[in-house]
């Protein structure tokens, strides 16, 4: 059996894919920044002296880590507007689902990184009169983040790929546009091959950049 | 008689039900060099770490120039704000057994860090000051190196420079040579001796009894949950009056030749 690949029917619709790519990149950028930042604060919350804050942060992590992102996106899109008087766009629902889930995972990565720093580092910083916040910002986090870059890179790659889940609420990104092209031209094989290739072509260089960052930060070892 | 620079009043500490020490009183006058000796596990490091609140004492207080900067409420909590503790720690420098240099910063960055972050000094000025402190400990050419490139002795000298940069009124040394190769002990003791000769006030927890004898103005022997015997190095180390001190010194001299 020989299949005759016909990519022309995909590339004829390059503009639709370009619009989809723009949507994917926008969603990725927002979720990356929001998820990674929120994750740090949740991790700090889990280390707080305040019991209620520790409890709340732990609940957040366990809740969002143990429920599927796809369900979260659908829930935010369909259920939240019924429970609360707010209209939620597909973009907003996707941001909430992907960011909160990523924040939960990232929080555990940050927490592990912070805990891996020797107590002597805290003590040395406190001993020259630094406050807890200064110690965290100047001494502990720079070292912790260096150790967790590989794990955070994984998270970033995952966020990029999770953006395809936003097609379930018809947010215009690559997957959604691909589905559209495939249904109009009956060429799913070519369309999804191209989409997979686009993800690989974009992600691989980004991952290479993080390797370079890792090497640069390791210069003091 | 002048005021003591540092005064410990009724200091006590337990870990759970395990009493480390209680009722420790100590007056440190300007220029005093106090060596704290004692068996392993006698609580001498814990005592030192209570002075700058790295350990939280259960009871008692720490005063500097008559101002109580650290006060325990008897329930294992401090009646001091973070601001008080930071103020206390800026006046009391500390050097650790394991150096605890910041590995992600250069040697000069390590020394300048407190000046920039705690004192708000510009980084140019702070690095200038760091260079001066590094020269004082004989490492003027190592400012741009990272700690991982240094020997243990060099690391400890950087740690001393880092403490000195904050202009502390008192220096605490927590077994500063215990993690070093025997061949590197001398260079660190040399720097501490030089600081002693400058008339700096210091408290030193050490196993180097010979060094304590030559450099300290007073020796404190810790045993039985408190200060067991104290006096001049001549009194405590040459003519110990109490049995545990005698035993400790005898054990230490067993393999001398």
Interface residues (C-beta under 8 A of the other chain):
Chain A: X118 X120 X121 X123 X124 X125 X126 X127 X128 X129 X130 X131 X132 X134 X138 X139 X142 X143 X146 X217 X219 X220 X221
Chain B: X52 X54 X82 X85 X86 X87 X89 X90 X93 X94 X96 X98 X100 X101 X102 X103 X104 X105 X106 X113 X114 X117 X118 X146 X147 X148 X159 X162 X163 X166
